[in-house]
């Protein structure tokens, strides 16, 4: 396989993330449990609107046993066969295996619950329809792979058993990121970025470098991006030859002009990352240089990468399947 195709078509990240109570547990309990097990109605003397009530339990015992999902009545009831008389919730679709996995992992990790919080029933709100085929999945695993296959134009989440938990069609892709909240940040083309919740396929955020912030009508390509700890998204734009940091509304918060010796909208940049010291490390594909920039855009370090043996390249350049040397990452 050609080096360029290999590097651009297969990106892997091993991801481990904690279940988020506000985003994954609270909405689930409020939409599927509290109407029967809350302050207004406590079927079986069981309430799940506060952690204290859940730990106390009802007629069948404690709904939650801290750190032990196997002994928690809540888990016992939701994993029953779909046709069982005692399955919970009794109405509507059974919980998906991904939702069950979230609850199991949450209990296993200590059932974190904001102090004093009481949940309210939101039965009128529709639970987002899952786009993934949960019948194919085993219980949620902490370790997964986020993979991209440029040849088949798709990205996917692979679980520990090697099964596909989720996938999404793409066109071009040179970067992607599995976020700590479980969402996936990726590109559907060389200028369109998108963040998706894989449990619902809901678009959480998107940005189009081909149209936004002065780029309309210009040829722009994005080969690197990064969600930062402060919530901003760093985007390296080839063509404008700049790194920008944008907020959730797409507004530019920081703009760094890049040094480019051989300007081209496809090769100005390749992989780029913001470092812990606030600097930016950028691979300039066309220049064959790796450069480090400070927050003001000054080059603090650069290195010209030896692009293999030039005589060998010249001798084999016209050969079938010849590899063209490219600087894609650092």
C-alpha positions in Angstrom: 0.0 0.0 0.0 1.3 3.4 -0.8 2.7 5.4 2.1 0.5 8.4 1.5 -2.7 6.3 1.3 -1.7 4.3 4.4 -1.1 7.5 6.5 -4.2 9.3 5.3 -6.7 6.4 5.4 -6.0 4.7 8.7 -6.2 6.8 11.9 -6.5 5.2 15.3 -7.2 6.5 18.7 -7.6 4.3 21.8 -10.1 6.1 24.0 -11.2 5.7 27.6 -13.8 8.1 28.9 -16.0 8.4 32.0 -19.8 8.4 31.6 -21.2 11.9 31.9 -24.1 12.1 34.4 -25.6 15.3 33.0 -25.5 14.2 29.4 -26.0 10.4 29.6 -27.5 9.4 33.0 -29.8 12.3 34.0 -31.7 12.5 30.7 -32.2 8.7 30.6 -33.6 8.5 34.2 -35.8 11.5 33.7 -37.3 10.3 30.4 -37.7 6.6 31.2 -37.8 6.1 35.0 -39.0 9.0 37.1 -42.6 9.0 35.9 -43.1 5.7 37.8 -40.4 6.1 40.4 -40.3 9.7 41.5 -41.8 12.1 44.1 -45.3 12.0 42.7 -45.4 8.3 42.1 -43.2 5.6 43.8 -44.2 2.3 42.3 -43.0 -0.6 44.5 -41.9 2.0 47.1 -39.0 2.8 44.8 -37.8 6.3 44.0 -35.0 7.2 41.6 -35.3 11.0 41.7 -32.5 11.3 44.3 -29.4 9.3 44.9 -30.4 8.7 48.5 -33.7 7.2 47.5 -32.0 5.0 44.9 -29.6 3.7 47.4 -32.4 3.0 49.9 -34.4 1.2 47.3 -37.9 -0.2 47.5 -39.7 -3.5 47.9 -37.1 -5.4 45.8 -34.0 -3.9 47.5 -31.6 -1.1 46.7 -31.8 0.1 43.1 -28.2 1.1 43.2 -25.3 -0.6 45.0 -22.3 1.7 44.8 -19.6 0.2 42.7 -21.5 -3.0 42.0 -23.9 -2.9 39.0 -24.4 -6.7 39.2 -26.1 -6.3 42.6 -28.1 -3.2 41.7 -31.8 -3.8 41.2 -31.8 -1.1 38.5 -29.5 -3.1 36.3 -31.2 -6.4 37.2 -34.5 -5.1 35.8 -33.3 -3.4 32.6 -31.3 -6.4 31.4 -34.2 -8.8 31.5 -35.4 -10.4 28.2 -37.6 -8.1 26.2 -40.6 -10.3 26.7 -40.2 -10.6 30.5 -43.1 -9.4 32.6 -40.7 -7.5 35.0 -38.5 -5.8 32.5 -38.0 -2.1 33.1 -39.1 0.3 31.8 -42.4 -1.6 31.2 -43.6 0.7 28.4 -41.9 1.8 25.2 -38.8 0.4 23.7 -36.3 -1.5 26.0 -33.2 0.4 26.8 -30.5 0.0 24.2 -27.3 -1.9 25.1 -25.4 1.3 24.9 -27.7 3.0 27.4 -27.5 -0.1 29.7 -23.7 0.1 29.4 -23.7 3.8 30.4 -25.7 2.9 33.6 -23.5 0.0 34.4 -20.3 2.0 34.0 -21.8 4.9 36.0 -22.7 2.6 38.9 -19.3 0.9 38.7 -17.5 4.2 38.9 -19.3 5.3 42.0 -22.7 6.7 40.8 -21.6 10.4 40.9 -24.7 12.6 41.5 -24.7 16.4 42.1 -25.4 17.1 45.7 -29.0 18.0 46.4 -30.2 17.3 42.8 -33.8 15.9 42.5 -34.7 14.6 39.0 -38.0 15.5 37.4 -40.0 13.5 34.9 -39.8 14.6 31.3 -42.2 12.0 29.8 -43.4 14.4 27.2 -39.9 14.7 25.7 -39.1 12.1 23.1 -36.0 10.0 23.6 -33.7 10.5 20.5 -33.9 7.6 18.2 -30.8 5.6 18.1 -29.2 5.2 14.7 -26.9 2.3 15.7 -28.1 -1.3 15.5 -27.8 -2.2 19.2 -28.6 -5.9 18.7 -25.1 -6.3 17.3 -23.4 -4.9 20.2 -22.1 -6.4 23.4 -22.1 -4.4 26.6 -20.2 -1.1 26.7 -16.4 -1.4 26.9 -14.1 1.2 28.3 -11.5 0.6 25.6 -12.3 1.3 21.9 -10.8 2.2 18.6 -11.9 5.1 16.5 -10.8 4.3 13.0 -11.0 5.9 9.6 -10.8 4.1 6.2 -10.3 6.6 3.3 -10.6 3.8 0.7 -14.1 2.9 1.8 -15.0 6.5 2.9 -16.2 5.8 6.4 -15.2 6.1 10.0 -16.2 3.7 12.8 -16.0 2.9 16.5 -14.7 -0.6 17.1 -15.2 -2.2 20.5 -13.0 -4.6 22.4 -14.5 -7.6 20.6 -13.7 -6.1 17.2 -17.4 -5.3 16.4 -18.5 -2.0 14.8 -20.6 0.0 17.3 -21.1 3.0 15.1 -20.0 4.2 11.7 -20.5 7.3 9.5 -19.9 8.0 5.9 -17.2 10.6 4.9 -15.5 11.8 1.8 -12.0 13.0 2.6 -10.4 12.7 6.0 -7.0 13.5 7.4 -7.9 14.0 11.1 -10.5 13.0 13.7 -10.8 13.1 17.4 -12.7 11.0 20.0 -13.8 13.5 22.6 -13.9 12.9 26.3 -17.7 13.2 26.3 -18.0 10.3 23.9 -18.7 12.5 20.8 -16.7 12.2 17.6 -15.1 15.3 16.0 -14.3 14.6 12.3 -14.4 16.0 8.8 -16.9 15.0 6.1 -14.8 16.8 3.5 -11.6 18.8 3.3 -13.4 21.9 4.5 -16.4 20.7 6.6 -16.0 19.7 10.2 -18.7 18.1 12.4 -19.1 16.9 15.9 -21.6 14.0 16.3 -23.1 12.2 19.3 -22.7 8.5 18.1 -25.5 7.3 20.4 -28.1 9.5 18.6 -26.3 10.6 15.4 -27.3 14.1 16.4 -25.0 16.9 15.1 -23.7 18.8 18.1 -21.5 21.3 16.2 -20.3 22.0 12.7 -18.0 24.4 10.9 -17.4 25.0 7.2 -13.9 26.5 6.5 -14.9 26.9 2.8 -17.6 29.5 3.6 -17.0 31.0 7.0 -14.8 33.8 8.4 -13.7 35.3 5.1 -13.1 32.1 3.1 -16.2 32.2 0.8 -15.1 31.8 -2.8 -11.6 30.7 -1.9 -10.1 27.2 -2.1 -9.5 26.1 1.4 -8.6 22.7 2.8 -8.4 21.5 6.4 -6.0 18.7 7.2 -5.9 19.1 11.0 -8.1 20.3 13.9 -8.3 19.8 17.6 -10.8 20.4 20.4 -9.0 22.3 23.1 -9.5 22.0 26.9 -11.2 25.4 27.0 -13.9 24.3 24.5 -12.5 26.1 21.5 -11.7 24.3 18.3 -8.3 24.8 16.7 -8.4 24.5 12.8 -5.4 24.6 10.5 -6.4 26.1 7.2 -4.4 25.5 4.0 -5.0 28.2 1.4 -5.4 31.1 3.9 -2.2 29.5 5.6 -3.4 30.2 9.1 -4.4 28.5 12.3 -7.6 29.7 13.9 -9.4 28.9 17.2 -13.2 29.2 17.0 -15.9 29.1 19.6 -19.2 27.2 19.5 -20.7 29.8 17.2 -17.8 29.7 14.8 -16.4 33.1 15.8 -12.7 33.4 15.6 -11.1 33.9 19.0 -7.4 33.6 17.8 -5.8 33.9 14.4 -2.2 32.7 13.7 -0.6 33.5 10.3 1.7 30.7 9.2 5.0 30.8 7.4 4.7 29.1 4.0 7.5 29.0 1.4 5.5 27.1 -1.2 1.9 28.3 -0.9 -0.7 25.8 -2.0 -4.3 25.1 -0.6 -3.6 21.4 -0.5 -0.1 21.4 0.9 0.3 24.4 3.2 -0.2 22.3 6.2 -0.9 18.7 7.3 -1.0 17.5 10.9 -1.0 20.3 13.4 -1.5 20.3 17.2 -1.6 22.9 20.0 1.0 21.9 22.6 0.7 22.1 26.4 2.8 25.2 26.5 0.3 27.1 24.2 2.5 26.8 21.1 1.5 25.1 17.8 3.5 22.3 16.1 2.7 22.3 12.4 3.8 20.0 9.6 4.1 22.0 6.4 3.7 19.3 3.7 4.7 21.3 0.7 7.7 23.0 2.3 9.0 19.9 4.0 9.4 21.8 7.2 8.1 21.2 10.8 7.6 24.5 12.5 6.7 25.5 16.1 4.8 28.8 16.5 4.3 30.8 19.7 0.8 32.2 20.5 1.7 35.4 18.6 2.6 33.5 15.4 6.4 33.8 15.7 8.4 30.7 14.6 10.3 29.5 17.6 11.8 26.4 16.0 11.8 24.8 12.6 13.3 21.7 11.1 13.7 20.7 7.4 12.8 17.0 7.2 15.2 15.0 4.9 12.7 13.6 2.3 14.4 10.3 1.8 17.3 9.7 -0.7 16.8 12.3 -3.5 18.8 10.2 -6.1 16.6 7.2 -5.3 13.5 9.3 -5.7 14.6 10.7 -9.1 15.4 7.2 -10.3 12.1 5.7 -9.4 9.8 8.7 -9.8 8.3 7.4 -13.0 8.1 3.8 -11.9 4.6 2.2 -11.5 3.5 2.6 -7.9 6.3 5.1 -7.1 6.0 6.7 -3.7 6.2 10.5 -3.6 7.8 11.8 -0.4 5.4 13.9 1.7 5.7 15.4 5.2 2.4 14.5 6.8 3.0 14.5 10.6 5.4 15.4 13.4 
